[in-house]
């Protein structure tokens, strides 16, 4: 009985401390916001609704880079699954679930990257120019067009996650070969039309994404061409009955 009461007292004290911590966190957050935001609000407002708003362009650049990283991560997981490396970690089933989730998340960032440009007053994109491949007459139409085609290919690939059972695993894998071209077009789009490309840290990201992708791709091709090891053949063969 006394142990039960002590457990209840401990849980009550823990709940009380959590509530106090939450209240303190809210108070500190509000205090910090009141101290910081007065200096930030006028520039932020001018960047959104001023005579030359730049927030839309900044958001598009950031979302585009995040979308490319997520596409790379999705490609990486897909190659790990086909290379059977994912069986070691995090497991084939978990890797496939992450592959699907990250693909959809990256697609959402890519769509945001495109549509947020409607608010930019420097390029003056229309919805038709954003949706129509190579319709960007105001800014590098060829390289922007590669990004648009890559986006549509990505959307097609993401949609196949929901019809995999209907089309079969073999057709699903065949369609997923288009992910290589989607990734390539996304990289070309970023390199040739991204205004941040000359910066060293952005070039480092591109080198890392492209290099790691090519490494796993070549590993996948080499492992597919090489004959299986004798131990693997013995494991695959049915055991003869004595």
GIRA-V352722 format. One record per backbone hydrogen bond with DSSP energy under -0.5 kcal/mol. NH is the residue of the N-H (numbers start at 1). CO is the residue of the C=O. Records with the same first field share a line. If there is no record, write none. Layout:
NH=CO / CO
This chain:
5=1
6=2
7=3
8=4
9=5
10=6
11=7
12=8
13=9
14=10
15=11
16=12
17=13
18=14
19=15
20=16
21=17
22=18
23=19
24=20
25=21
26=22
27=23
28=24
29=25
30=26
31=27
32=28
33=29
34=30
35=31
36=32
37=33
39=36
40=36 / 37
41=37
42=38
44=40
45=41
46=42
47=43
48=44
49=45
50=46
53=50
55=47
58=54
59=55
60=56
61=57
62=58
63=59
64=60
65=61
66=62
67=63
68=64
69=65
70=66
71=67
72=68
73=69
74=70
75=71
76=72
77=73
78=74
79=75
80=76
81=77
82=78
83=79
84=81
85=80
86=80
87=84
88=85
89=85
91=86
95=91
96=92
97=93
98=94
99=95
100=96
101=97
102=98
103=99
104=100
105=101
106=102
107=103
108=104
109=105
110=106
111=107
112=108
113=109
114=110
115=111
116=112
117=114
118=115
119=116
120=117
124=120
125=117
130=126
131=127
132=128
133=131
135=132
137=135
144=140
145=141
146=142
147=143
148=144
149=145
150=146
151=147
152=148
153=149
154=150
155=151
156=152
157=153
158=154
159=155
160=156
161=158
162=159
163=160
167=163
168=164
172=168
173=169
174=170
175=171
176=172
177=173 / 174
178=175
179=176
180=177
181=177
182=178
183=179
184=180
185=181
186=182
187=183
188=184
189=185
190=186
191=187
192=188
193=189
194=190
197=194
199=196
203=199
204=200
205=201
206=202
207=203
208=204
209=205
210=206
211=207
212=208
213=209
214=210
215=211
216=212
217=213
218=214
219=215
220=216
221=217
222=218
223=219
224=220
225=221
226=222
233=229
234=230
235=231
236=232
237=233
